[in-house]
Amino acid sequence: MCGIVGISATVNVNQLLFDALTVLQHRGQDAAGMVTLDDGRFFLRKDNGLVKDVFRTRHMKRLNGCSGLGHVRYPTAGTSSSAEAQPFYVNSPYGIALAHNGNLTNADDIKQSLFESDLRHINTHSDSEILLNVFAHELAKEGKHKPQAEDIFNAVTGVYQRCEGGFAVVALLNGHGMVGFRDPHGIRPLVYGKRETEKGAEYMLASESVALDALDFELVGDVAPGEAIYIDEQRQLHTFQCVPGKLTPCMFEYVYLARPDSSLDGIFVYQSRLRMGQTLANKILREWPDHDIDVVMPIPDTSRNSALEMATRLGLPYREGFVKNRYIGRTFIMPGQAIRKKSVRQKLNAIHQEFAGKNVLLVDDSVVRGTTCEQIIEMARDAGARKVYFCSAAPAIRYPNVYGIDMPTREELIAHGRTDQEVCEQIGADKLIFQDLDDLKKAVSSLNPDIDDFDCSVFDGCYKAGNIDAHYLKQLATSRNDDSRQAGSDIIDLHNEGEL
């Protein structure tokens, strides 16, 4: 899971990129990077850490240029080495910088063909560098010193023909402009916007619309599956449907990943989470009409919208029972199980008087590893709750994600191979209620009737893109465990900054 942004403007974009990355920080806390283009030269800064820590004044002063890319990373493929941070860069043809969100499911096959046929060497373990080199090779095949929009789109079409998986990409071509494109299934999100200035139009591409809002760009729309957006050096916008697309966006974006104030594929995330709360409340009223719940409480922050709507539909009080430490990151996207366990207690503290003697319904967005909910239930009991019921706005997560979200192995998923009752016993709840998948799909699709399907692979094991089988999942589990992320890359990057 990552956040990407690209801006083509009439002024220096370093501060704009910084602000956009700060807004997208929830999509990755492991590393941040930025590249700008000025007078035919790329300027790069990237390193491990939060946006505010990676970019200091001395770095910002060197990041000159009116166009640039930004990236925040949580590594689901590759390692956590700073050399794996994005954007990546190649100098042929033209000089290309690229930032990528998602995962290529045929990365190993492509890497081999790049080495054997295309004579390109990959320096890191990141599939983003693989995607960059495929794009560079396809551009070089066009053989144009001054490529036109048609040549750019031909190269993107070549990428689609070779790359499988879920991905959203922004790329900067030295002397030619900026490109954005999205996988043919629209699994990973990408939006674009425009703002008018005295010097002319400016354009921005980003993972979520909230980044456009923060910089006063007007949302034009979502990049369609299989579509490419090209903004040339004169900041003229060109679009082309490179390959046929079928929109099946990742359901987990609406459940957890995206900010509630974002709009993705014509669906406001906030509204989708309200609908999740409504349908989950309806399930309780349907299947447990004689419940003895006294109060509804969210697990902050993502589940607040659903919990509030549940309380309203059930006619019960809504209370904030936990106070969140804002300086602890999202435990779901922290590398290492030991770190995740330690962080839960540091992250949340119970307000004891809200629990004392009550039957409490705790609402979370999802149950992944069970690390968080097990400890939270224990905290609720320690605070004096008589009974602790737990419900999830999403169905049980039983399968790994292969499109860029950190759910690498079945063994890490508490619901895999267990019944709902067994999961309930495992986390120590008095009762556990999961959202039904059909209800979830109806709740979200009702906000945009043009979407009739989603990638729900973490819930149902149906993978929309790539040839996913047991062998692939086994290899992926090995490459993505916590130990492998501590390994180094093939290239030593001493400073991760400088002029290219």
Rosetta blueprint (number, residue, H / E / L):
1 M L
2 C E
3 G E
4 I E
5 V E
6 G E
7 I E
8 S E
9 A L
10 T L
11 V L
12 N L
13 V L
14 N H
15 Q H
16 L H
17 L H
18 F H
19 D H
20 A H
21 L H
22 T H
23 V H
24 L L
25 Q H
26 H H
27 R H
28 G L
29 Q L
30 D L
31 A E
32 A E
33 G E
34 M E
35 V E
36 T E
37 L E
38 D E
39 D L
40 G L
41 R E
42 F E
43 F E
44 L E
45 R E
46 K E
47 D E
48 N E
49 G L
50 L L
51 V H
52 K H
53 D H
54 V H
55 F L
56 R L
57 T H
58 R H
59 H H
60 M H
61 K H
62 R H
63 L L
64 N L
65 G L
66 C L
67 S E
68 G E
69 L E
70 G E
71 H E
72 V E
73 R E
74 Y L
75 P L
76 T L
77 A L
78 G L
79 T L
80 S L
81 S L
82 S H
83 A H
84 E H
85 A L
86 Q L
87 P L
88 F E
89 Y E
90 V E
91 N L
92 S L
93 P L
94 Y L
95 G L
96 I E
97 A E
98 L E
99 A E
100 H E
101 N E
102 G E
103 N E
104 L E
105 T L
106 N L
107 A H
108 D H
109 D H
110 I H
111 K H
112 Q H
113 S H
114 L H
115 F H
116 E H
117 S L
118 D L
119 L L
120 R L
121 H L
122 I L
123 N L
124 T L
125 H L
126 S L
127 D H
128 S H
129 E H
130 I H
131 L H
132 L H
133 N H
134 V H
135 F H
136 A H
137 H H
138 E H
139 L H
140 A H
141 K H
142 E H
143 G L
144 K L
145 H L
146 K L
147 P L
148 Q L
149 A H
150 E H
151 D H
152 I H
153 F H
154 N H
155 A H
156 V H
157 T H
158 G H
159 V H
160 Y H
161 Q H
162 R H
163 C L
164 E L
165 G E
166 G E
167 F E
168 A E
169 V E
170 V E
171 A E
172 L E
173 L E
174 N L
175 G L
176 H L
177 G E
178 M E
179 V E
180 G E
181 F E
182 R E
183 D L
184 P L
185 H L
186 G L
187 I L
188 R L
189 P L
190 L L
191 V E
192 Y E
193 G E
194 K E
195 R E
196 E E
197 T E
198 E L
199 K L
200 G E
201 A E
202 E E
203 Y E
204 M E
205 L E
206 A E
207 S L
208 E L
209 S H
210 V H
211 A H
212 L H
213 D H
214 A H
215 L L
216 D L
217 F L
218 E E
219 L E
220 V E
221 G E
222 D E
223 V L
224 A L
225 P L
226 G L
227 E E
228 A E
229 I E
230 Y E
231 I E
232 D E
233 E L
234 Q L
235 R L
236 Q L
237 L E
238 H E
239 T E
240 F E
241 Q E
242 C L
243 V L
244 P L
245 G L
246 K L
247 L L
248 T L
249 P L
250 C E
251 M H
252 F H
253 E H
254 Y H
255 V H
256 Y H
257 L H
258 A L
259 R L
260 P L
261 D L
262 S L
263 S E
264 L E
265 D L
266 G L
267 I E
268 F E
269 V H
270 Y H
271 Q H
272 S H
273 R H
274 L H
275 R H
276 M H
277 G H
278 Q H
279 T H
280 L H
281 A H
282 N H
283 K H
284 I H
285 L H
286 R H
287 E H
288 W L
289 P L
290 D L
291 H L
292 D L
293 I L
294 D L
295 V E
296 V E
297 M E
298 P E
299 I L
300 P L
301 D L
302 T L
303 S L
304 R H
305 N H
306 S H
307 A H
308 L H
309 E H
310 M H
311 A H
312 T H
313 R H
314 L H
315 G L
316 L L
317 P L
318 Y E
319 R L
320 E L
321 G L
322 F E
323 V E
324 K E
325 N L
326 R L
327 Y L
328 I L
329 G L
330 R L
331 T H
332 F H
333 I H
334 M L
335 P L
336 G L
337 Q H
338 A H
339 I H
340 R H
341 K H
342 K H
343 S H
344 V H
345 R H
346 Q H
347 K H
348 L E
349 N E
350 A E
351 I L
352 H H
353 Q H
354 E H
355 F L
356 A L
357 G L
358 K L
359 N E
360 V E
361 L E
362 L E
363 V E
364 D E
365 D L
366 S L
367 V L
368 V L
369 R L
370 G L
371 T H
372 T H
373 C H
374 E H
375 Q H
376 I H
377 I H
378 E H
379 M H
380 A H
381 R H
382 D H
383 A L
384 G L
385 A L
386 R L
387 K E
388 V E
389 Y E
390 F E
391 C E
392 S E
393 A L
394 A L
395 P L
396 A L
397 I L
398 R L
399 Y L
400 P L
401 N L
402 V L
403 Y L
404 G L
405 I L
406 D L
407 M L
408 P L
409 T L
410 R H
411 E H
412 E H
413 L L
414 I L
415 A L
416 H L
417 G L
418 R L
419 T L
420 D H
421 Q H
422 E H
423 V H
424 C H
425 E H
426 Q H
427 I H
428 G L
429 A L
430 D L
431 K E
432 L E
433 I E
434 F E
435 Q L
436 D L
437 L H
438 D H
439 D H
440 L H
441 K H
442 K H
443 A H
444 V H
445 S H
446 S L
447 L L
448 N L
449 P L
450 D L
451 I L
452 D L
453 D L
454 F L
455 D E
456 C L
457 S H
458 V H
459 F H
460 D H
461 G L
462 C L
463 Y L
464 K L
465 A L
466 G L
467 N L
468 I L
469 D L
470 A H
471 H H
472 Y H
473 L H
474 K H
475 Q H
476 L H
477 A H
478 T H
479 S H
480 R L
481 N L
482 D L
483 D L
484 S H
485 R H
486 Q H
487 A L
488 G L
489 S L
490 D L
491 I L
492 I L
493 D L
494 L L
495 H L
496 N L
497 E E
498 G E
499 E E
500 L L
